[in-house]
Amino acid sequence: MSREIFRNLLNQYITGELTSDEKAQLNEMINQQKYNDALEEFVREIMLSDNYDDIESPVIRAKIHAYLDRHMSEEKAPVTAISFPRHKIWYQVAAAVIFLMLGVGTYLWFNNSTSSEIATTNDNIILKQDIPPGTHGATLTLADGSKIILDSVDNGMLASQGTTKLVKQNNGQLVYETNNPGKEALYNVLSTDRGKQFQVTLSDGTRIWLNSVSSLRYPTTFTGKERRIEVTGEAYFEVAHKSAMPFLVKKSNGDVTIHVLGTHFNIKAYDDEADMKTTLLEGRVKITYGNNSNVLKPGQQAILNNVIGQVQVIENADIDEAVAWKNGLFQFNNANIETVMKQVERWYDVEVIYADQKPNGHYRGKISRNVNASEMLKILEVSGVHFRIEGKKIIVKN
């Protein structure tokens, strides 16, 4: 009877008919060894059917391979392939089922130039203390130099700067409210540490999301003919349209200015990375570097290499990857281990140490930013890389 219930739950999941309680039940059953044969039988039947067009394909590559390696004797599918051949359609079904096991909408796959198949591991992470994910928080430095820790301060009006009121709303965001722009420009600085991110609405209505280890310097109210702010690290902008007062973003300690009229874009400008990336979602921006300039259209990304001083414009950029952090995700498109672990360092407030030579290969996929470090690393370990957590350090081993 329980086997029949298990198959019914699998069928209902594929068709999207499961309730939240039934999903929890399936999640519990699928982790029991006694249902392995039933799962294999189910996916084989789907493989031979003509209903494959109706199957959801979340493409959870890493876990698909790890799970099937443990439970099935069929030939492994090459991890380098992005789409599933029809005769391998049962991998798609397994992907949908494993989606429940992960519980966070997570998938990741790994491509190593020296191997076409992914390695299998069995929760090899060694940890003495797990590390929780980052949270919402920042430090606000007022014009007089005083500081407000926004993580812990109560909601409501925090301060008055000239003609502008600073209000922390119930959702934790900081909003600048003014009815009179005034004549004096008072500057504030909003900064985030490792493991923090924050959102602010400026006096002109521009909304900015600030990633970890980042900062914004801006006036409490905009005066004159331009709206100028400075940024370090990473930030996502939804700029309020004011054609008579252009919006300009300057990289702090750099010779780069982004000229905006009204648009949505992401800037990634960390001092410890060679490239500065500006990704445009809506509108138009003009990027000026020294005496050179480039105008971006939606879907394009400008990459400035700070070492050689050249700008490359990428057509059809991966917009989802660029703004994944704002949407609560790690997302990688052919990223090496160092790129992945830099994000881990910033979000989990850890130091990453490479005990051996840095592993080769590249990662593609996405992982929720709301999981503990051990959960993040378990998914990465499917590639054959091993990790050890010691306090606030993550040691990477081949």
C-alpha positions in Angstrom: 0.0 0.0 0.0 2.8 2.4 0.9 4.5 1.7 -2.5 1.3 2.6 -4.3 1.0 5.9 -2.2 4.6 6.6 -3.2 3.9 6.2 -6.9 0.8 8.3 -6.7 2.8 11.1 -5.0 5.4 11.0 -7.7 2.8 11.2 -10.4 1.1 14.1 -8.7 4.4 16.0 -8.3 5.1 15.7 -12.0 1.7 17.1 -12.8 2.0 19.8 -10.2 -1.0 18.6 -8.1 0.7 18.1 -4.7 -0.3 20.0 -1.6 2.3 21.2 0.8 1.5 18.3 3.2 1.9 15.8 0.3 5.2 17.4 -0.7 6.5 16.9 2.8 5.3 13.3 2.8 7.1 12.6 -0.5 10.2 14.3 0.7 10.2 12.0 3.7 9.5 8.8 1.7 12.1 9.5 -1.0 14.9 9.5 1.5 14.0 6.0 2.6 16.0 3.2 1.0 13.0 0.9 0.7 11.5 3.1 -2.1 14.6 3.1 -4.3 13.3 0.3 -6.5 9.9 2.0 -6.9 11.6 5.3 -7.9 13.8 3.5 -10.5 10.7 1.7 -11.9 8.8 5.0 -12.1 11.5 6.9 -14.0 12.1 4.0 -16.4 8.4 4.0 -17.3 8.5 7.7 -17.9 11.6 7.2 -20.1 9.6 4.9 -22.4 6.5 7.1 -22.5 5.6 9.9 -24.9 4.6 12.3 -22.1 8.1 13.8 -21.7 7.0 17.2 -23.1 4.8 17.7 -20.0 7.6 17.1 -17.5 9.1 19.9 -15.4 12.9 20.1 -15.9 14.6 22.0 -13.1 17.9 20.5 -14.3 19.4 19.9 -10.9 22.5 18.5 -12.5 24.8 17.9 -9.6 22.3 16.1 -7.3 20.8 14.2 -10.2 24.2 12.6 -10.9 25.0 12.0 -7.3 21.6 10.4 -6.6 21.5 8.3 -9.7 25.1 7.1 -9.1 24.0 5.8 -5.7 20.6 4.2 -6.8 20.9 3.2 -10.5 23.2 1.1 -12.6 22.5 2.9 -15.9 25.2 4.7 -17.8 25.8 8.2 -16.5 24.8 11.1 -18.7 27.6 13.6 -19.6 27.6 16.5 -17.3 28.8 18.8 -20.1 25.5 18.6 -21.9 22.9 21.3 -21.1 19.9 19.6 -22.7 18.7 16.1 -22.1 18.6 13.7 -25.0 15.2 12.0 -25.3 16.4 8.6 -24.4 17.7 10.1 -21.1 14.4 11.7 -20.2 14.3 9.8 -16.9 17.0 12.1 -15.7 14.5 14.9 -16.0 12.0 13.1 -13.9 14.7 12.4 -11.2 15.5 16.0 -11.3 12.0 17.0 -10.5 11.9 14.5 -7.6 15.2 15.5 -6.2 14.0 19.1 -6.3 11.8 18.0 -3.3 14.8 16.5 -1.5 16.7 19.7 -1.7 13.8 21.8 -0.5 15.3 25.2 -1.5 14.9 25.2 -5.3 18.6 24.4 -5.7 20.6 23.0 -8.5 24.2 23.0 -9.6 26.3 21.2 -12.2 30.0 21.0 -12.7 32.1 20.9 -15.8 35.7 19.7 -15.6 37.8 19.8 -18.8 39.5 16.6 -17.7 36.4 14.5 -17.0 33.0 14.2 -18.7 31.3 12.7 -15.6 30.6 14.1 -12.2 32.0 12.6 -9.1 29.9 11.1 -6.3 30.4 12.0 -2.6 28.8 11.1 0.6 28.5 14.2 2.7 32.2 14.5 3.2 32.2 17.9 4.7 34.1 18.1 8.0 32.7 20.8 10.3 33.3 21.8 13.8 30.7 24.5 13.7 28.2 25.4 11.0 27.9 28.9 9.7 24.5 30.6 9.1 23.7 32.7 6.0 24.0 36.4 5.9 21.2 38.7 7.1 19.7 42.2 6.5 21.8 44.9 8.0 24.1 47.9 7.4 25.9 50.8 9.1 24.8 54.4 8.4 27.3 57.2 8.8 25.6 60.6 9.1 27.0 63.9 7.9 28.4 64.7 11.4 30.3 61.4 11.5 27.9 59.7 14.0 27.0 56.1 13.2 23.7 54.1 13.3 23.7 50.3 13.3 20.6 49.6 11.2 20.5 45.9 12.1 19.4 46.6 15.7 17.9 50.1 15.7 14.1 50.3 16.1 11.8 51.2 13.2 10.7 54.8 12.8 12.4 58.1 12.3 16.1 57.7 12.9 17.4 61.3 12.3 16.8 64.6 10.6 19.5 65.8 8.2 18.7 69.3 7.0 15.3 69.2 5.4 15.3 65.4 5.1 14.0 62.8 7.5 15.6 59.3 7.7 13.0 56.6 8.4 13.5 52.9 8.9 10.3 51.2 7.7 8.7 48.1 9.1 10.2 46.0 6.3 13.7 47.1 7.5 14.4 49.4 4.6 15.8 52.9 5.0 13.9 55.7 3.3 14.8 59.4 2.9 11.8 61.7 3.0 11.9 65.3 2.0 9.4 67.9 0.6 12.0 70.7 0.3 15.3 69.9 -1.5 17.1 72.7 0.3 20.4 74.2 -0.8 23.0 72.4 1.4 24.2 68.9 0.4 24.7 66.8 3.5 26.3 63.4 2.7 25.6 60.1 4.3 27.5 56.8 3.8 25.6 53.4 3.9 28.0 50.4 4.2 27.6 46.7 4.6 30.0 44.2 6.2 30.4 40.6 5.2 27.2 38.7 5.7 25.0 41.7 5.3 22.9 43.3 2.6 20.5 46.3 2.7 18.0 48.4 0.8 17.6 52.2 0.7 15.3 54.6 -1.0 16.9 58.0 -1.7 15.2 61.3 -1.5 14.4 61.3 -5.2 12.7 57.9 -5.1 15.7 55.9 -6.4 15.8 52.5 -4.9 19.2 50.8 -4.3 20.0 47.3 -3.1 23.4 47.0 -1.5 25.3 43.6 -1.5 27.8 42.5 1.1 31.1 44.4 1.6 29.7 47.4 -0.3 29.1 51.1 0.4 27.2 54.1 -1.0 28.0 57.7 -0.5 25.1 60.1 -1.4 23.5 63.4 -0.4 20.4 63.4 1.8 18.8 65.5 -0.8 19.8 66.3 -4.4 20.6 69.9 -5.4 21.8 71.5 -8.6 21.6 70.0 -12.1 22.9 66.5 -11.3 22.3 63.6 -8.9 25.7 62.2 -8.0 26.5 59.3 -5.7 29.6 57.0 -5.2 29.6 53.2 -4.9 32.0 50.4 -3.9 31.3 46.7 -4.0 28.0 45.7 -5.6 24.7 47.4 -5.9 21.4 47.2 -7.9 19.7 50.4 -8.9 16.2 51.3 -9.9 16.7 55.0 -10.7 13.8 57.5 -10.6 13.4 59.2 -13.9 14.2 62.9 -13.9 15.4 64.0 -17.3 16.3 67.5 -16.1 18.6 66.0 -13.4 20.7 63.1 -14.7 21.8 60.4 -12.3 25.5 59.7 -12.1 27.2 56.8 -10.3 30.9 57.0 -9.7 33.1 54.2 -8.6 34.8 55.3 -5.4 38.6 55.6 -5.9 38.2 55.1 -9.6 38.0 56.9 -12.9 34.6 55.4 -13.9 31.3 57.2 -14.1 27.9 55.8 -15.2 25.5 58.4 -16.6 21.8 57.5 -16.1 18.5 59.0 -17.1 16.2 56.4 -15.6 16.9 52.7 -15.6 17.5 49.4 -13.8 21.1 48.2 -13.7 23.6 46.3 -11.5 27.1 47.4 -10.7 29.8 45.0 -9.4 32.9 46.9 -8.5 34.8 45.2 -5.7 38.3 46.4 -5.1 39.6 42.8 -4.8 38.4 41.8 -8.3 40.1 42.8 -11.5 36.8 43.4 -13.4 34.1 46.0 -12.9 30.8 44.8 -14.4 27.8 47.0 -15.2 24.7 45.0 -16.4 21.7 46.9 -17.9 18.2 45.5 -17.4 16.1 48.5 -18.5 16.7 51.9 -20.1 20.1 53.2 -21.2 23.4 54.1 -19.5 26.6 55.7 -20.6 29.8 54.4 -19.1 32.7 56.7 -19.1 36.3 55.6 -18.4 38.9 58.2 -18.8 38.4 59.7 -22.2 36.4 56.6 -23.5 32.7 55.9 -23.3 30.2 53.2 -24.1 26.5 53.3 -24.3 24.7 50.2 -23.1 21.3 48.8 -24.3 19.1 46.5 -22.2 20.7 43.0 -22.0 24.2 44.2 -22.4 27.0 44.1 -19.9 30.2 46.3 -19.8 33.3 44.7 -18.3 36.1 47.0 -17.4 39.4 45.3 -16.7 41.1 47.6 -14.2 44.5 46.0 -14.9 44.7 46.7 -18.6 42.1 49.6 -18.7 39.9 48.2 -21.4 36.1 47.9 -21.7 34.4 45.0 -23.3 30.7 45.0 -24.1 28.9 41.7 -23.8 25.8 41.2 -25.9 22.9 39.0 -24.4 24.5 39.0 -21.0 23.3 36.6 -18.3 21.0 39.0 -16.5 19.8 36.4 -14.0 23.3 35.7 -12.9 24.1 39.4 -12.5 21.1 40.1 -10.1 20.8 36.7 -8.5 22.2 38.0 -5.2 19.3 40.6 -5.0 16.8 37.7 -5.5 18.3 35.6 -2.7 20.4 33.3 -4.9 23.9 32.3 -5.7 23.9 31.8 -9.5 26.9 30.8 -11.6 27.4 30.5 -15.3 30.7 28.8 -16.0 32.3 30.2 -12.8 35.5 28.8 -11.5 36.0 27.8 -7.8 37.6 31.1 -6.9 34.7 33.1 -8.2 32.2 30.9 -6.3 34.2 31.0 -3.1 34.6 34.8 -3.2 30.8 35.0 -2.9 30.8 32.5 -0.1 33.4 34.6 1.8 31.3 37.7 1.6 28.0 36.2 2.3 29.0 33.8 5.2 31.6 36.2 6.6 34.4 33.6 6.4 38.0 33.2 5.2 38.5 30.7 2.4 41.8 28.8 2.4 43.0 26.6 -0.4 44.9 23.7 1.2 45.9 22.3 -2.2 46.1 23.7 -5.7 42.8 25.4 -6.6 40.5 22.9 -8.2 39.9 23.0 -12.0 36.5 23.1 -13.7 33.5 25.4 -13.7 30.2 25.6 -12.0 26.8 26.4 -13.5 23.5 26.6 -11.7 21.9 28.3 -8.6 21.8 27.8 -4.9 19.7 29.6 -2.3 21.5 32.1 -0.2 19.3 31.2 2.7 21.0 27.9 3.6 23.8 27.3 6.1 27.3 27.1 4.7 27.4 23.3 5.1 24.4 22.9 2.8 26.0 25.2 0.2 29.2 23.2 0.4 27.5 19.8 0.2 26.2 20.8 -3.2 29.6 22.0 -4.3 31.1 18.7 -3.1 29.3 16.7 -5.7 32.0 18.0 -8.1 34.6 16.1 -6.1 36.0 19.1 -4.2 36.1 18.7 -0.4 35.7 21.2 2.4 36.4 21.6 6.0 34.8 24.2 8.2 36.8 25.4 11.2 35.3 28.3 13.0 35.1 31.2 10.5 37.4 29.4 8.0 36.5 27.2 5.1 39.4 25.0 3.9 39.1 23.8 0.3 40.8 20.5 -0.7 40.9 18.6 -4.0 
